[in-house]
């Protein structure tokens, strides 16, 4: 019995340590604002359900692995909690085009996005440079390179 308790305790400690490391990696590598806010406060579920970018409410939030998300409704928050990986933006919320083109973390305009194969991709769109247009011209190659490049940031 002592051996079983010891094994359970060890698993619990290792899981806690992995969670702490994951949280620290996210804080360092993801595109987060003050208080670890993701997507500049936009609702990640709304991209899928409304097919548009909608700012979430400060009073409807959840935290996933140290990252805070805002939502337009409790229903959206509950949907996110059920399956966060489905709704989180790819490449830590950085510009998908820049990640594919140069392997760089570039800010995004949360209103410039694409849903591809059930995943959310965000893009830079300022100063007459909408990178979603460039992404669409060479999507397959850029996505493959972005996946490889992002793996360097997330061990």
WOBELQUI-V349035 format. One record per run of one state. SS is the DSSP state (@ for helix, = for strand, . for the rest). FROM is the first residue (numbers start at 1). TO is the last residue. If there is no record, write none. Layout:
ss=SS from=FROM to=TO
ss=SS from=FROM to=TO
This chain:
ss=. from=1 to=1
ss=@ from=2 to=29
ss=. from=30 to=31
ss== from=32 to=32
ss=. from=33 to=33
ss=@ from=34 to=36
ss== from=37 to=38
ss=@ from=39 to=41
ss== from=42 to=42
ss=. from=43 to=45
ss=@ from=46 to=49
ss=. from=50 to=54
ss== from=55 to=55
ss=. from=56 to=56
ss== from=57 to=64
ss=. from=65 to=66
ss== from=67 to=71
ss=. from=72 to=73
ss=@ from=74 to=82
ss=. from=83 to=83
ss=@ from=84 to=87
ss=. from=88 to=88
ss== from=89 to=89
ss=@ from=90 to=93
ss=. from=94 to=94
ss== from=95 to=95
ss=@ from=96 to=101
ss=. from=102 to=108
ss== from=109 to=116
ss=. from=117 to=118
ss== from=119 to=123
ss=. from=124 to=124
ss== from=125 to=126
ss=. from=127 to=128
ss== from=129 to=130
ss=@ from=131 to=137
ss=. from=138 to=138
ss=@ from=139 to=153
ss=. from=154 to=155
